[in-house]
Amino acid sequence: MTREELKNTTGIGGAYILHSVQELAKVGLLEYDMDTGTAKLKKRLFPKKAIEEK
């Protein structure tokens, strides 16, 4: 997702999204490309099966 898509989806301001994305990239959960502004999930926090059951 792009940073703009994350901002629109969550309703959180752009600066907070950028900070959060950078922090998640530091701990290895995301890959963030600053040139394109895209973030890619590297590791799920919850198993996909748990999300589908709800």
Secondary structure, DSSP 8 states (H G I E B T S, - for coil): -BHHHHHHHH---HHHHHHHHHHHHHTTSEEEETTTTEEEE-S-SS-HHHHHH-
